[in-house]
Structures are given as C-alpha cells and as structure tokens.
C-alpha cells in the first residue's frame, strides 16, 4: 500500500501585503497538485489587485508592485471564491493539502472570504473535510531538539529540497510539498501508519504544545508577544464593541 507521502498531494501558498492575518491582503496565490513523487505538477495561479497599497517591504520580498497588481491583478471577490473552490476540489478528491505555516495562509484566506464573500473557510469544507499537512509543525515535532530556524528556506536546505524562485507562491507551494514528502521518508517508521486525517488531528495538538513552549520562551525573554495555539486556522476575532 502506498504511503500518503508517496501518493497524491496538493499544496497551497500565498504572497501578501504583510504578516497581519487580520488586516493584510492576498496579492498572489497558487495551488499545486502532484499525483506522485516526480510527476509533473499541475499549477493554478492567481494574481490579485488587493485594493490597498502594497508596502515597499512586502514588494521587496515578493517583487509585486502596486502598478503591476493594478494592471494585471483581478479583483479579490471572484479570486477568493475560485481559490476556495479549488481547495474543496482537492479535499473532495481525497488529496491532503500541504500548507507551510498553515495558520498564516489559511487564516488570511478565511479573512479574505469574510471580507469579500461574506463567507468563511470552514463553511466551504462542511462536506469535504480539509486534511492539512504543515511541514513546519511536522518537522518541529519529529526533530524537536534540532537547533536553528525552520523557515521554508531552512527546511529546504535541511531536507535537500530545491527551492527555485522563493517567495513565488507556486514555487513555495511545490517546495513545501517536497519537504513534506522528505519528512515522511525520513520519519517513515513514525508516520507511515498514520493517515492524513489522523495527522491533521495530531498536528493541532503538536502545534498547540509548540505554541505553549514558544510563549514560555517569550515570557522568559521579557517579550510581550503572544503566540496563538490554534491550528490550522485561527478563530475569528470578536467584533469590536
């Protein structure tokens, strides 16, 4: 029987106006589908005119300028609908969805759906549950004592995965998928008997524990920064009174 990390996978990634999931916007997104390791990936891409200025710092990361997005990007409302439909299609087909640092990208998508479609991400997956594989959570749990950062670039270097065109949504999605396959192979004895559904549930527990550990480290360092334990999607903030 083929293990999940040797079978069909999909991956999702975004580029954004910044790092605040509540206020920042998606400017590009990609879904990559691969039926087996080494198979030619199928890529769906979206370019979005977010309707707000793109900070210079964000442009420096992904290279997308206001002028380019206004000229070539589409309005967010139909794009967010198309992205959600594509993710549902992958879930319906039974393909696990790889998302690096899932609470960031999936929460951003949820907020964009609420903002532009009066919907939420959860509502899209009522009939076809989302099964997420997060390389950051998996790696941090399975190799918890390894020193160093765990960005996508770091994980690609550690697992010998090529990352060409970093901070392009499609390139990052494909690299994250390859990292997940590499994690699966390296820790096969601990992962091969677990289904993607079981791993989805376990990652929520693992991420919460990782968040508590990071929060404790911040407290010892005197930092006021808060770490959200929710995974793969952060709950909606209560409306301001």
C-alpha positions in Angstrom: 0.0 0.0 0.0 1.3 3.4 -1.0 2.1 5.7 2.0 0.5 9.1 1.9 3.8 10.9 1.4 4.4 8.8 -1.8 0.9 9.5 -3.1 -1.2 12.4 -4.5 -0.7 15.7 -2.7 -1.9 19.3 -3.2 -0.2 22.4 -1.8 -1.3 26.0 -1.2 0.6 29.2 -0.7 0.1 32.9 -0.8 2.0 36.2 -1.1 0.6 39.1 0.8 0.8 42.8 1.7 2.2 41.9 5.1 2.1 39.5 8.1 -1.0 40.5 10.0 -3.7 37.9 9.1 -6.5 40.2 10.3 -5.6 43.3 8.2 -3.3 42.3 5.4 -4.4 41.0 2.0 -3.5 38.3 -0.5 -1.8 39.6 -3.7 -1.0 36.2 -5.3 -1.8 32.6 -4.6 -1.1 29.2 -6.1 -2.4 25.6 -5.7 0.0 22.9 -6.9 -1.2 19.3 -7.4 1.1 16.3 -7.9 -0.2 12.7 -8.3 3.1 11.1 -7.3 6.7 12.0 -6.5 8.5 13.2 -9.6 5.2 13.6 -11.5 4.7 16.8 -13.4 2.8 19.2 -11.1 -0.4 20.9 -12.2 -0.4 24.6 -11.1 -3.2 27.0 -10.7 -2.2 30.7 -10.1 -4.0 33.8 -9.1 -2.8 37.4 -9.1 -4.9 39.8 -7.1 -5.3 43.6 -7.0 -5.9 43.9 -3.3 -7.5 47.3 -3.4 -5.0 48.6 -0.8 -1.4 49.9 -1.2 1.3 47.2 -1.1 4.0 48.3 1.3 7.6 48.6 0.0 8.7 46.0 2.5 6.3 43.4 1.0 7.3 44.3 -2.5 10.9 43.7 -1.6 10.0 40.2 -0.6 7.8 39.0 -3.4 8.5 41.6 -6.1 4.9 42.5 -6.8 4.3 46.3 -7.0 1.2 48.3 -6.8 1.5 49.2 -10.5 1.9 45.6 -11.6 -1.1 44.4 -9.5 -3.4 47.2 -10.6 -2.5 46.4 -14.2 -2.6 42.6 -14.1 -4.3 41.6 -10.9 -8.0 40.7 -10.6 -10.5 41.9 -8.0 -10.4 39.9 -4.8 -14.0 38.7 -4.6 -14.0 36.2 -7.6 -10.5 35.1 -6.9 -11.2 34.1 -3.3 -14.2 32.2 -4.5 -12.1 30.4 -7.1 -9.3 29.5 -4.6 -11.8 28.1 -2.1 -13.5 26.0 -4.8 -10.1 24.7 -5.9 -9.2 23.7 -2.3 -12.6 22.0 -1.9 -12.0 20.1 -5.2 -8.7 18.8 -3.7 -10.4 17.8 -0.5 -13.2 16.0 -2.3 -10.6 14.1 -4.3 -9.0 13.0 -1.1 -5.7 14.8 -1.6 -4.1 16.1 1.6 -3.2 19.8 1.4 0.3 20.9 2.2 0.4 24.4 3.7 3.6 25.8 5.2 2.7 27.6 8.5 -0.9 26.9 7.8 -2.4 29.3 10.4 -1.0 32.2 8.4 -2.1 31.3 4.8 -5.4 29.6 5.7 -6.4 32.4 8.2 -5.6 35.0 5.6 -7.8 33.2 3.1 -10.6 32.9 5.7 -10.5 36.7 6.4 -10.5 37.5 2.7 -13.5 35.2 2.2 -15.3 37.0 5.1 -14.3 40.4 3.7 -15.2 39.9 0.1 -17.7 36.9 0.0 -19.5 37.2 3.4 -18.4 33.6 3.9 -15.8 31.7 5.9 -13.3 28.9 5.1 -14.9 26.4 7.4 -18.2 26.7 5.6 -16.6 25.5 2.4 -15.4 22.3 4.0 -18.6 21.1 5.7 -19.0 18.2 3.2 -15.3 17.5 2.4 -13.1 17.9 5.4 -9.7 19.6 4.9 -6.7 17.5 5.7 -3.7 19.7 6.2 0.0 18.7 6.3 2.2 21.5 7.7 5.9 20.9 7.2 6.8 23.3 9.9 4.7 21.6 12.5 5.7 18.1 11.4 9.4 18.9 11.4 9.3 20.7 14.7 7.6 17.8 16.4 9.6 15.0 14.8 13.0 16.7 15.2 12.3 18.9 18.1 15.8 19.2 19.5 17.4 20.4 16.3 18.8 23.9 16.6 18.2 26.7 14.1 15.3 28.3 12.3 12.6 26.5 10.5 11.5 28.8 7.7 10.7 27.2 4.3 14.2 28.1 3.1 15.8 26.4 6.2 13.7 23.3 5.8 14.5 23.0 2.1 18.2 23.2 3.0 17.9 20.7 5.8 15.9 18.1 3.7 17.9 18.8 0.5 14.9 20.2 -1.4 15.4 22.6 -4.3 13.7 26.0 -3.9 13.9 27.9 -7.1 12.2 31.3 -7.1 11.5 31.7 -3.4 8.6 33.9 -2.5 6.7 33.0 -5.6 3.5 31.3 -4.4 3.8 28.3 -6.8 7.5 27.8 -6.2 7.0 27.9 -2.4 4.0 25.6 -2.6 5.9 23.0 -4.6 8.9 23.2 -2.3 6.7 22.8 0.8 5.2 19.7 -0.8 8.6 18.2 -1.5 9.7 19.0 2.1 6.6 17.1 3.4 7.5 14.1 1.2 11.1 14.2 2.6 9.8 14.4 6.2 7.6 11.4 5.5 10.5 9.4 4.2 13.0 10.4 6.9 10.5 9.6 9.7 8.7 6.8 8.0 8.7 4.5 11.0 6.7 7.1 12.9 4.4 8.3 10.1 3.7 5.5 7.7 0.9 4.0 9.8 -0.8 7.4 10.3 -3.5 8.6 7.8 -3.6 12.2 6.7 -6.8 12.6 8.8 -5.1 11.3 11.9 -2.1 13.5 11.2 -4.4 16.5 10.8 -5.7 15.9 14.3 -2.3 15.3 15.8 -0.8 18.4 14.3 -3.4 20.5 16.1 -2.1 19.1 19.3 1.5 19.3 18.4 1.2 22.9 17.3 -0.6 23.9 20.5 2.3 22.4 22.5 4.8 24.2 20.3 3.0 27.4 20.8 3.0 27.0 24.6 6.7 26.3 24.5 7.4 29.4 22.4 5.1 31.5 24.6 7.1 30.4 27.7 10.4 31.3 25.9 9.0 34.8 25.1 8.0 35.2 28.8 11.5 34.3 30.0 12.9 36.7 27.5 10.6 39.5 28.7 8.8 39.8 25.3 5.1 40.7 25.3 4.5 38.8 22.0 1.5 36.4 22.1 1.6 33.1 20.3 -1.8 31.7 19.0 -2.1 27.9 19.7 -4.9 27.4 17.1 -4.1 25.3 14.0 -4.7 25.1 11.0 -7.0 28.1 11.3 -7.1 30.9 13.8 -10.6 31.7 15.2 -12.2 34.9 14.1 -11.6 37.8 16.5 -14.7 39.1 18.3 -16.2 42.2 16.8 -15.1 45.5 18.5 -17.8 46.9 20.8 
